Amino acid sequence: MTKFRNSLLFILLFFFINSFFCKLLAPDKLASDLIVRPYFKDTNQYDVVSLGSSHIYCGINIDVLEQETGLSAYNLSHSSQKIVQSYFLLKESIEQEKIPKLIILDLFELIRSGKFEKYDLGYNQIYKTYQGLQSESIKKEYKEVMNFKPYPLELSNIHNNWKNLSFSNLKINLGFEKSQMSEEKVYKGFYSTEEKIRKEDLEFLIKGVNFDKIPHYFPITEINDLEFYYLKKIIDISEDNNIKVLLIKTPVLNYIYQSEEYINKNYLPLRKKISKLNINYIDFNDTNNLSKLELNYLEDFKDNGHLNINGSTKLTKYLIPVINSYEIKKDTVK
């Protein structure tokens, strides 16, 4: 009897410790729980679906888009979403017969992807897309492409997440503090925030120095061939399903993106590549396009990487005539 009791206590203790550390080291599931999962759980059809990183879920104001166009829309995005992840989310959406008429794809991740020949993103990043996938065949393909081999025990997948742990995240994961990204701030994948960039961060940017000391610093890299391959796959699968494609690069408050280095290393080569695809592309880090938004840097940016509610409204209103030019038939329910 004592042996049985000890065994039972050991099992209970094991599950308690496992549960505690799973909460402690949990990956960032907020965007997935509030954006990706709800999209695939509901049965609604959406005319316009945007894909990309946090720059798009802060940048495309779904409420404004729907009111101005009469179309139904959704931001199917999550933080640091790679082009390959956008591809698999779109493929899953098509598999579930949730076929949009227009996708708006943000190419910001092509700025900072860097050079690599295979994907090695880590469990946290891979999980954000993976938990939205329903089809077993797509899950299998995704795992193969991402070199992802999840263990049955959750803790085994996240045991090396100590480096991502902060005191603030710890309080959120354990339920002592509410995250800034909450359910009431998210509408169909659009994250609405009135936060404004700190004046001291803006001063760094204006001076054009010490970029590496600023939060959300994004180094300029050459275009990644593997990511561009999946961009072409997105275009191909869209054409096969009569989905129109609008490519954008959301504005980033960092003066290096108006620099000669950015123009020569990223902007011009990407524009040349995309011109061969015959797809509409707007880079809002190009000085001409950026100036048309008439952004007030202190009022319209949450930080130097993301727009707030003011900036997203300006960006979305600028895109309305572009979206209307696709002449999308308004036959789905908002």
C-alpha positions in Angstrom: 0.0 0.0 0.0 2.8 2.4 0.9 4.5 1.6 -2.4 1.3 2.3 -4.3 0.8 5.6 -2.4 4.4 6.7 -3.1 4.0 5.9 -6.8 0.8 7.9 -6.9 2.4 10.8 -5.2 5.3 10.7 -7.6 3.0 10.7 -10.6 1.0 13.6 -9.2 4.2 15.5 -8.4 5.5 14.8 -11.8 2.4 16.2 -13.5 2.4 19.2 -11.2 6.0 20.1 -12.0 5.5 19.5 -15.7 2.4 21.7 -15.7 4.2 24.5 -13.8 7.2 24.5 -16.1 5.0 24.3 -19.2 3.3 27.5 -18.0 6.6 29.1 -17.0 8.3 28.4 -20.3 5.2 28.6 -22.6 5.9 30.0 -26.0 4.2 33.2 -27.1 0.7 31.9 -28.0 -1.1 35.2 -27.8 -1.2 35.9 -31.5 -2.0 32.3 -32.3 -4.8 32.1 -29.6 -6.3 35.5 -30.5 -5.7 35.5 -34.3 -4.8 32.2 -35.9 -7.0 29.7 -34.0 -10.2 31.8 -34.1 -9.9 32.2 -37.9 -9.9 28.4 -38.5 -12.5 27.8 -35.8 -15.2 29.9 -37.3 -17.1 29.1 -40.5 -17.1 32.6 -41.9 -15.8 33.4 -45.4 -13.6 36.5 -45.8 -13.2 38.5 -48.9 -9.8 40.0 -47.9 -7.2 38.1 -45.8 -3.9 39.7 -44.9 -0.9 37.6 -44.1 2.5 38.4 -42.5 4.1 39.4 -39.3 3.1 41.7 -36.4 3.7 44.6 -38.7 0.6 43.6 -40.6 -1.6 42.8 -37.6 -0.7 46.3 -36.3 -0.8 47.9 -39.8 -4.1 46.8 -41.5 -7.0 48.2 -39.7 -9.8 45.7 -40.4 -12.5 47.9 -39.0 -11.6 50.7 -41.4 -11.2 48.3 -44.3 -14.6 46.8 -43.8 -16.4 50.1 -43.4 -14.7 51.8 -46.3 -15.1 48.9 -48.8 -18.1 46.9 -47.6 -15.9 43.7 -47.8 -15.3 41.2 -45.0 -11.7 40.9 -43.9 -9.3 39.2 -41.5 -5.7 39.6 -40.5 -4.3 36.0 -40.4 -0.9 36.9 -39.0 1.4 36.4 -36.1 4.6 37.8 -34.8 7.7 37.2 -37.0 5.6 35.2 -39.6 7.9 34.0 -42.3 6.8 33.8 -46.0 6.8 30.1 -45.7 4.4 30.2 -42.8 2.1 32.6 -44.7 2.1 30.0 -47.4 1.0 27.1 -45.1 -1.7 29.3 -43.5 -3.1 30.2 -46.9 -2.9 26.5 -48.0 -4.8 25.4 -44.9 -7.4 28.1 -45.5 -7.9 26.9 -49.0 -8.0 23.3 -47.8 -10.9 24.3 -45.5 -12.6 26.1 -48.4 -12.2 29.4 -46.7 -11.0 31.0 -49.9 -10.5 34.7 -49.9 -10.8 36.8 -53.1 -7.8 39.0 -52.2 -4.8 38.4 -50.0 -2.6 41.3 -48.8 0.9 39.8 -48.1 3.4 41.8 -46.1 7.0 41.2 -47.2 8.7 42.8 -44.2 10.3 39.5 -43.2 12.3 39.6 -46.5 14.2 42.5 -45.0 15.6 40.6 -42.1 15.5 36.9 -43.1 19.2 36.7 -43.9 20.8 33.9 -45.9 19.9 30.3 -45.0 19.3 27.2 -47.1 16.9 25.4 -44.7 14.5 26.5 -41.9 15.6 26.3 -38.3 13.3 28.7 -36.5 12.9 27.0 -33.1 9.8 25.6 -31.5 8.3 29.0 -30.4 8.2 30.4 -33.9 7.1 27.1 -35.6 4.3 26.6 -33.1 2.6 29.8 -33.9 1.6 28.5 -37.3 1.4 24.8 -36.5 -1.4 25.1 -33.9 -3.6 26.7 -36.6 -3.2 23.8 -39.1 -6.0 21.2 -39.2 -5.2 19.0 -42.2 -2.9 16.1 -41.3 -1.3 16.1 -44.8 -0.5 19.9 -44.5 0.8 19.4 -40.9 3.1 16.7 -42.2 4.4 18.8 -45.0 4.9 21.8 -42.7 6.9 19.7 -40.2 9.1 18.4 -43.0 9.8 21.8 -44.4 10.4 23.3 -41.0 12.5 20.4 -39.8 10.1 20.1 -36.9 9.8 17.0 -34.8 7.6 17.7 -31.8 7.8 15.5 -28.8 4.7 14.0 -27.2 5.5 15.7 -23.9 5.1 19.5 -24.2 7.9 20.3 -21.8 10.4 18.4 -24.0 9.6 20.9 -26.8 10.0 24.1 -24.7 12.7 23.1 -22.2 15.2 25.4 -23.9 13.0 28.4 -23.7 14.8 30.0 -20.7 16.5 32.5 -23.0 13.1 34.0 -23.9 11.9 34.2 -20.3 11.5 37.6 -18.7 10.0 38.7 -15.4 7.1 40.3 -17.3 6.4 37.2 -19.4 6.7 35.1 -16.2 3.9 37.1 -14.5 1.8 36.8 -17.6 2.3 33.0 -18.1 1.5 32.4 -14.4 -1.6 34.5 -14.5 -0.5 37.4 -12.3 -0.5 40.0 -15.0 -2.5 40.6 -18.1 -0.7 40.9 -21.4 -1.0 44.1 -23.4 -2.3 42.1 -26.3 -5.7 41.1 -24.9 -8.9 39.8 -26.5 -10.6 43.2 -26.3 -7.8 44.8 -28.3 -8.0 42.3 -31.2 -10.6 42.5 -33.9 -10.5 39.9 -36.6 -6.7 39.7 -36.2 -6.2 43.5 -36.1 -4.3 44.5 -32.9 -5.5 48.0 -31.9 -3.2 50.0 -29.7 -2.9 53.7 -28.8 0.7 53.3 -27.6 3.1 55.8 -29.0 6.9 55.6 -29.6 9.1 56.9 -26.8 10.6 60.3 -27.7 14.1 59.2 -26.8 13.9 56.3 -29.3 12.7 58.7 -32.0 15.7 60.9 -31.3 18.0 58.0 -31.9 16.4 57.4 -35.2 16.5 61.0 -36.3 20.2 61.2 -35.5 20.7 57.9 -37.4 23.1 56.4 -34.8 23.1 53.5 -32.4 20.4 51.5 -34.2 21.5 48.3 -32.5 20.5 49.8 -29.1 17.0 50.6 -30.1 14.2 48.0 -29.4 12.9 46.3 -32.5 16.0 47.0 -34.5 15.9 45.3 -37.9 19.2 44.9 -39.8 19.1 45.0 -43.6 19.8 41.7 -45.3 19.8 40.5 -48.8 16.7 38.7 -50.2 16.5 35.1 -49.0 16.1 32.8 -52.0 14.2 30.1 -49.9 11.7 32.7 -48.7 11.3 34.1 -52.2 10.6 30.5 -53.4 7.6 30.3 -51.1 6.5 33.8 -52.2 6.2 32.4 -55.7 4.3 29.3 -54.3 1.9 31.7 -52.6 1.3 33.4 -56.0 0.9 30.1 -57.8 -1.6 28.7 -55.3 -3.5 32.0 -55.4 -3.7 31.9 -59.2 -5.0 28.3 -59.0 -7.8 29.4 -56.7 -8.7 32.7 -58.4 -7.2 34.7 -55.5 -5.8 38.1 -56.3 -2.6 39.1 -54.6 -1.4 42.5 -53.3 2.2 42.6 -52.0 3.2 45.4 -49.5 6.0 46.2 -47.2 4.7 48.0 -44.1 6.4 51.2 -43.0 9.1 51.0 -40.4 10.3 54.0 -38.5 14.0 53.5 -39.1 15.9 55.8 -41.3 18.2 53.1 -42.6 15.3 51.9 -44.8 15.7 55.2 -46.7 19.4 54.6 -46.9 21.5 53.8 -49.9 22.3 50.4 -48.3 18.7 49.4 -48.1 17.9 50.7 -51.7 20.8 48.7 -53.2 20.7 45.6 -51.1 16.9 45.0 -50.7 14.6 47.5 -52.3 15.9 47.5 -55.9 16.6 43.8 -56.2 13.2 42.8 -54.7 11.4 45.3 -57.0 13.2 43.8 -60.0 12.3 40.2 -58.9 8.7 41.0 -58.2 8.3 42.9 -61.5 8.8 39.6 -63.3 5.9 38.1 -61.4 3.4 40.7 -62.7 2.0 41.3 -59.1 1.1 44.7 -57.6 3.7 45.6 -55.0 3.9 48.7 -52.7 6.9 49.3 -50.5 6.0 51.9 -47.9 9.7 52.2 -46.9 10.3 53.8 -50.3 10.5 57.6 -49.6 7.8 58.4 -52.3 5.3 55.9 -50.9 6.1 56.7 -47.3 5.5 60.4 -47.8 2.0 59.8 -49.2 0.9 58.3 -45.9 1.7 61.7 -44.2 2.7 59.9 -41.0 3.4 61.8 -37.8 6.3 59.8 -36.3 5.5 60.7 -32.7 1.8 60.1 -33.1 1.4 57.3 -35.5 3.9 54.7 -34.4 3.7 52.3 -31.4 7.5 51.8 -31.6 9.9 52.0 -34.5 8.6 48.7 -36.0 4.9 49.0 -35.6 2.1 51.4 -36.4 -0.5 52.3 -33.7 -4.2 52.9 -34.3 -3.5 56.3 -35.9 -0.9 55.0 -38.3 -2.9 51.9 -39.2 -5.9 54.0 -40.1 -3.8 56.1 -42.4 -2.1 53.1 -44.1 -5.5 51.3 -44.5 -7.2 54.3 -45.9 -4.4 54.8 -48.4 -4.9 51.1 -49.5 -8.7 51.4 -50.0 -8.5 52.7 -53.6 -6.0 49.9 -54.4 -8.3 47.3 -52.9 -11.3 48.7 -54.7 -9.4 48.5 -58.0 -9.6 44.7 -57.8 -13.4 45.0 -58.1 -14.1 42.3 -55.6 -17.7 41.2 -55.5 -19.3 41.8 -52.1 -21.2 38.6 -51.6 -19.9 37.3 -48.2 -21.2 38.2 -44.8 -19.1 40.3 -42.5 
